[in-house]
Amino acid sequence: MGQTLKKQITVEQLTTNLSTYAIDRDDLKSLLQTIPEKNDLNMATVEYELQILRILSVGWAISFYMAQQPVKKRISLLFWEEIRQVAAKISTLLETTSGRGIDYFEILKQRLDLYVRAMQTNPDGANEPTAVMGPAFAAACNAPHDPIAILVGTKMFTLCLGGVKSYLDCLEIESNK
């Protein structure tokens, strides 16, 4: 077996790449296309909540998969700062189009609290975070018992965690930058 060389990357490059991945909509659009046309879901809400779950899942993956990395705290801090900047732009756009002041970063924090509470309470005693995140996502979509919403939320969470893990596995983070 040959060894694969890992790509060298700076903390700043990694952070930018992860935040870009978090707000990318390609997977989201593909996932939405898997939902049957005839359903009881508010598709605008599902799309909105999927984007939020995607961002939060990438943040969660940083904490989970980089737990042993000395640069984890710095990467996490820089990631959330980049997300805060994107959220500010989204807030401005939403305010311009709706005429109402909306703080998208505050919405992200509220959803993070919702998902953290779901993980902490875990009423079904699930061992896998994915078994908790799907139902919590469905609840955020106002469809707590809808199997389609549960499945879509589970898939988004799983896709993001897997995507971040695969990406991190092929990198060597430059520690002196």
Rosetta blueprint (number, residue, H / E / L):
1 M L
2 G L
3 Q L
4 T L
5 L L
6 K L
7 K E
8 Q E
9 I E
10 T L
11 V H
12 E H
13 Q H
14 L H
15 T H
16 T H
17 N H
18 L H
19 S H
20 T H
21 Y H
22 A H
23 I H
24 D L
25 R L
26 D H
27 D H
28 L H
29 K H
30 S H
31 L H
32 L H
33 Q H
34 T L
35 I L
36 P L
37 E L
38 K L
39 N L
40 D L
41 L L
42 N L
43 M H
44 A H
45 T H
46 V H
47 E H
48 Y H
49 E H
50 L H
51 Q H
52 I H
53 L H
54 R H
55 I H
56 L H
57 S H
58 V H
59 G H
60 W H
61 A H
62 I H
63 S H
64 F H
65 Y H
66 M L
67 A L
68 Q L
69 Q L
70 P L
71 V L
72 K H
73 K H
74 R H
75 I H
76 S H
77 L H
78 L H
79 F H
80 W H
81 E H
82 E H
83 I H
84 R H
85 Q H
86 V H
87 A H
88 A H
89 K H
90 I H
91 S H
92 T H
93 L H
94 L H
95 E H
96 T H
97 T H
98 S H
99 G L
100 R L
101 G L
102 I L
103 D L
104 Y H
105 F H
106 E H
107 I H
108 L H
109 K H
110 Q H
111 R H
112 L H
113 D H
114 L H
115 Y H
116 V H
117 R H
118 A H
119 M H
120 Q H
121 T H
122 N L
123 P L
124 D L
125 G L
126 A L
127 N L
128 E L
129 P H
130 T H
131 A H
132 V H
133 M H
134 G H
135 P H
136 A H
137 F H
138 A H
139 A H
140 A H
141 C L
142 N L
143 A L
144 P L
145 H L
146 D L
147 P H
148 I H
149 A H
150 I H
151 L H
152 V H
153 G H
154 T H
155 K H
156 M H
157 F H
158 T H
159 L H
160 C H
161 L H
162 G H
163 G H
164 V H
165 K H
166 S H
167 Y H
168 L H
169 D H
170 C L
171 L E
172 E E
173 I E
174 E L
175 S L
176 N L
177 K L
